[in-house]
Amino acid sequence: MTNLTGTIALVTGASKGIGRATAIALAKEGCSVIINYKSDAEAAADTLKECDAYSQGNMTIVADVSREEDVARMFNDIESRYSRLDVLVNNAGIFDERDSPTNIETFEHIYRNNFLSAVIVTKYTLSLMKEGKIVNVSSIHGRLGYGRPGAIAYAAFKSALESYTKNLAKELAPHICVNAIAPGRTLTPMWGTLSEDEQKELGKGQLIGRMIEPEEIADGILFLIKNDAMCGEVMTMDGGMGIAYLK
C-alpha cells in the first residue's frame, strides 16, 4: 500500500495528539480521513480543516468507541458515505490518574477505553475492509517489564493490545496486515499542560534527551501502513526509553 491516494482511513481519537498528527499525515498522502472524536468538536473541526488542505472526502464523526452502540452508529454513517475502509488506526485511549494495583473501577475504565474499544472498532471495520491495514497504538508501558505500579492497568491493557495485535494478524493476513506501534513519552494532551522544565525532565528518561513529537509517531504509523512486509509486529518508538535504564 505504498500509494495511499484515494484510500479511506479511520483514525480514532483524532482530534488531538497522535491521532490528530496521524490524520493530517494520512491526508498529506491523499487519503480521505474519517476523524473520530469523543467530545471536543472544536479540536476535531480544526483537525478536519488541516486535513482538507491536503485531501478531499474527509469528515469528522463523534462516537465514544468504548460503547458498541456508538461504534455501530458510526459505522452506519461510514458505510453510507464510503462503503469501504482501507486503513484503521486504533488510537483512542486514556490515562487515569487513579490507576493503582487495587482500584478495580479504574481497571474497568481503562480496559474499556484502551483495549475493548480497539476490539469493538476492529469488529465493525472488518465488515467494510476486505484488504487493508490496521495499526493499534500501544505504549512502551505495554512492553514486557516496562510498566510501573502507578500505571498498572494502563500497562496491562497495552500489553493485552499487543497480544491481540499479533493474534489478529494471524487471523487476517495476507489480505489485511495488522501491526502496532509502542511510543515512549510523547508530547500529547494526555500529559496535561507541561512547562518547558517539566518537558525537559520527562525527556531525560529517553536516550534522545527530549520528549517525542506526535508527528514523529505519526511517521511511524505511516510506515506501518505503507510497508507491505510488516505484519504482526509491534514497532517501538520510545526515544531509547526502554533501554535507558540499562546504561
Summary of the structure (lengths in Angstrom):
residues: 247
radius of gyration: 17.1
end to end distance: 38.8
largest distance: 54.1
contacts: 858
relative contact order: 0.14
helix: 47%
strand: 15%
